[in-house]
Amino acid sequence: MNSTGQRPHQTKKIIDTNQYLIKSAEEAIILDPGGIELFSPMFSGILPHVQIDNITTLFASHQDPNIISSLDLMR
């Protein structure tokens, strides 16, 4: 990573964020789902761990685009 927190191979327009999945047997919560640019890799990364119908909650810690711009894609 460089001093801005980006991986060297990434375009400067993408900001890495930390997405978290918390799950139980019945439901799952995604914390800070990330930006539009990260939606596909983030979502494909969680699918082996949880069924889509079990995702009951999306939590955004704040309203920066790198945290929440993918929310519309999760409808």
C-alpha positions in Angstrom: 0.0 0.0 0.0 1.1 3.5 -0.6 0.7 6.5 1.8 -3.0 7.0 0.7 -3.9 3.5 1.7 -4.3 2.3 -1.9 -2.8 -0.9 -3.3 -0.1 -0.1 -5.9 -2.0 -1.7 -8.8 -5.3 0.2 -8.2 -6.4 3.3 -10.0 -6.3 6.4 -7.9 -10.1 6.8 -8.1 -10.7 3.7 -6.0 -10.3 4.0 -2.2 -9.9 0.8 -0.3 -12.3 0.3 2.6 -13.0 -2.4 5.1 -16.2 -4.3 4.6 -17.3 -6.6 7.3 -19.8 -9.5 7.4 -21.4 -10.5 10.7 -23.5 -13.6 10.5 -25.5 -16.0 12.6 -27.3 -19.1 11.5 -30.4 -17.1 10.5 -29.2 -13.6 9.4 -26.2 -11.5 8.3 -25.2 -7.9 8.5 -22.9 -6.1 6.1 -21.0 -3.2 7.7 -19.7 -0.4 5.4 -20.5 -2.2 2.1 -18.2 0.0 0.1 -18.2 1.9 -3.1 -19.7 1.0 -6.5 -16.2 0.0 -7.8 -15.9 -2.6 -5.0 -19.4 -4.1 -5.2 -18.6 -7.1 -7.4 -15.5 -8.3 -5.6 -17.1 -7.7 -2.2 -20.3 -9.4 -3.0 -18.7 -12.4 -4.7 -16.4 -12.6 -1.6 -19.3 -13.0 0.8 -21.6 -15.3 -1.2 -19.6 -18.5 -0.2 -20.4 -17.5 3.4 -24.0 -16.4 3.4 -27.2 -16.8 1.4 -28.4 -13.5 -0.1 -31.8 -13.9 1.6 -30.1 -14.0 5.0 -28.6 -10.5 4.6 -31.1 -8.6 6.7 -29.1 -5.4 7.5 -26.7 -3.0 5.9 -24.9 -0.6 8.2 -23.0 2.5 7.1 -20.7 4.1 9.7 -20.8 7.4 7.8 -21.9 8.7 4.4 -18.7 8.9 2.3 -19.1 7.5 -1.2 -16.4 4.9 -0.6 -18.5 3.5 2.3 -22.1 3.6 0.8 -22.2 4.3 -2.9 -22.9 0.6 -3.5 -26.1 0.6 -1.4 -28.4 1.0 -4.5 -26.9 -2.1 -6.0 -28.0 -4.2 -3.1 -31.7 -3.8 -3.5 
